[in-house]
């Protein structure tokens, strides 16, 4: 599917063009579209497949002049047929949630989107947080090519499915990629990637909240843009910390599944997705 046509569709619905994100999704996943007889796309979405049995649906968009005519429902049904018996997961906006419920998706969780300029901690907070990180034996540094095998192993363990075809694109896709180590083991990693005028934090995988905070602080120091991320609401401590650091609530999205009661993996170490469009 043509990247420009997808970006045009995003713009038609009042979304940012997000060509950088579309490029990743279309290279790692499969784009589905319905042509508009007058040119361009009437509707589009992307399905990203993971082994052994999970798919993520994202970027479901219908052109404004074709809205409320059942095209989004038709496209989503087609994608579900393509997935067959394989579970499908997605992040739904409040606007889209009723449609997915009609199609058999069940809400299994919720993510909070926050955005803002990261406010550096005060000297006292720096001292306290640095001491806590050191006491935990955690160190954060830029990732290198030699880290990729360990990143893939940790990602598979925490996400619960093989995302090699997505994660291996991360070094080129992200502006900054950091890893956290403790006792010689990789215990977390995180990235920030450009999305219009912001940097999106994701993925963010860490053994605990302290490690997640250390990764975010390191990434924020490398950015001159506002930050945005989507955090599982069960990570209340991290959300409270982010808001104390200048990020504010934007919205909630429902995490929904079709064909499975819940997502695989370990949610306690999965703090933020790479993108809500791909998990």
N, C-alpha and C positions, 0 to 999 in steps of 0.2 A: 504494500500500500504506500502511496506517495506521501513523504513527510510534509511537503508543502501543503498538500490538500488537507492533511490532518491539522496542521497549524492554522490554516484558514478556517477550519471548522471550529477550533477552539476560540478563535477571535470572533467568529460569528455569534457565539453564545456568550460573549462578554468575558471569556477567560483570557489569561495571557496566552501568547502563542506557544510558549514552552517547547520550542524546537529542540533544545538540548535533551529534554526528557523524552519527547516523542522519538528522537533518534535512538536512545537507549532501548526503549520499549519495543520498537519495531525491529531492532536487531536481535534482541534476546527473546522476543515473543512473536506471536502471530497476530497481524492486524486483520480485522474484519470490517468491511464497509459496505454501504448501500449507495450506489451512484445516484446523484441528482441529475435528472434528465437535462437540466439547464446548465450543467457543469459543476464540478466539484463533488463533494460528498453530502448526501442527505443525512447519513449517520455513520458512526464508526466506534470501534472499541478495540482493545488489545487483550489477548489471552496469553498469559505466561505459564508455561508448563514446568513442573518440577517432578523429579523422580523421588520415590517410586510411585506416588499417586496423589498429586495435588496440583491444582491450577489456580491462578489468580486472575481475576477479571478487573479491568480498569479502563479509564478514559472513555466511558460510555457517553457519547455525545450525539445529539440530534440537532440539525440545523433549525434555526428559529422558525423559518417558514414551513417546516415539516413537523413542528412540535404538536403534541397532543393529538396525533393521528395514529398512534399505536406502532410507530416505526421502532422506537426504542425497545418495546416489548418484543416485537418480531425479531429484532437483531439479537437480543439477549436469549430468547428461546433457541435460536439457531446455534448460538455459542454453547448453550447447555447440551444440545444434541451432539455437538462436536465433541464435547468433553465426555459424553457417555456416562459411565458409572464413576468416573473420577471426581472426587469432591472439588467444588469451586468455592473460593473465598473472595471477598471484596470488602472495600470500605465504602459505605453508602452515606451520602449526604442526607439530611432530613427531607429534602425534596425528592430524592430518588428512592428512599427506603420503602415507601408503600408499594411501588412497582415490584421491587425485589421480593417483598413479602408475598405478593400475589403469585409470583413465580416459584414459590416454595423455599426461599431463603429464610434462615432463622438467625436472629440476632444472638451472637455468642459473646460479644464484648463491646467495648467502646474506647475510642481514642480521642484525646483532646488536642486540638491544634493550637499552638501558641506561637507568637511572633513578636519580635522587638529587637532593639539593640542591646547586646549583652553588656551589662554594667559590671566592670571589674570589681571584685570584692575589696572591701576595706583592708587596710594593713592588718588589722586584728583578725579579720576573717581569713586572709591569706595565710597568716601564721597558723591559725587553728586548722584550716583545711590541709595545708602542707604537712603539718605534724601528723594529722590523721592518715593521710596517704602514705607517708613514710612509715608510720607505725604498722600499717597494713602490708608494707613491703611492696607497694605498687609503684611502678614507674611508667611514664608515658613518653613515647617518642614517635617520630615519623616512621611510617612503614617502609620497608624495602622489598625488593623482589624476592629476597630469601624468606620473607614472612608469608608469602602467598599460600604455601601448603598448610601452614598452621592456621591461617585465617579461614581457609576452606574447611578444614577439619572442625574448627570451633563453630563456624556458621552452620554446618550440617547437623552438628549435635544440638545446637540451640534452636534452629529453625525447624528441625525435624524432617527436612527434605533436602535433596541435592540441588543447590543453586549455583553450581559451578559456572554455567554459561552466563549467569548474571554477575556473580561476584568477580570473576576474572576480568570483566569489563570495568570494574570499579576504579582501578588506578588511572585509567585514561579518562573516565567520566567525571571523577571527583577532582576538585581543586586541591584538597588536602585529605590524606588518609593517615590516621594515627592508630597505634597499637598500644595496649597496656600489658605489662608483664609483671609477674610476681613469682619469685623463686625460680626464675628461669623459664617459666611457662607463660604462654600467651593466654590472658584471661579476659581480653576484651578488644574490640576495635570499633572505630567510628570514622565517619567521613562527613565532609561538607561539600556540596556540589551546587553550582550556580543555577539559579532559576529566576530569570529576569533580574530584578534589583535586589534579590535576597540570596542568602546561602541557606540551603536546606540541610539540616543535620539528619543523616541517615545513610546507611543503617547505623544503629547504635546497639551493640551487644556487649554486655559486661557482666562480670560475676556478681556484682552488687551495686547499690546506689552510689557508694563512694567512688568506685571505679568509673561509673558512668559520668559522675560529676568531673572527675579528673580528665577524662577524654573530652568532654564538652569544653572545659576551660582551655585546654590546649588548642582545640579547633577554633574557638572563639578568638583566641589571641592571633590566629593566622588570618582572620577575616576583617574586612573593612566595611561589611554590609550588615544590614539587619539579618537576624537569624530566624528560621522557622523550623518547626518540627512537629511531629504527631506522636504523642506519648500515650501508651496504654494507661488508662485511668487508674488501674490498680497500683501504679507506681506513684502513689500520692506524694511521697517524700521528694522525689525528683521534680515533680510538677511544682511543688511548693518552692523548691530551691530555684527553679528556672524563673518563676514569677518574682522572686526576691532579687533576681539578677536582671530584671528589666523586660522579660518576655511576658506578654499579656495574652489572655484567652481570646481566641477568635471564634471557634466553633467546636462542636462535637460531631464525630462521625461514628456510625454504627459499624462494627465488625460483624459481617454476616457470612454464613456458610450454607452451601447447598450440597447435601449428600454426606455430611459428617457432623457430629454433635459439637466438635470443637477443633481447633487447630492443633497440629502435632507439635512436638518440641517442648521447650521449657520457657514458658512466658516470663518466669522470674528473672531471666537473663536477657530477654528480648524487650528492649526499652523503646525503640523507634524503628519503623520500617525504612528500607532504602527509599521507597516512595509508596504512598497508599495505593498507587495503581498497579504495583507488582508485589507487595508484601515485603 
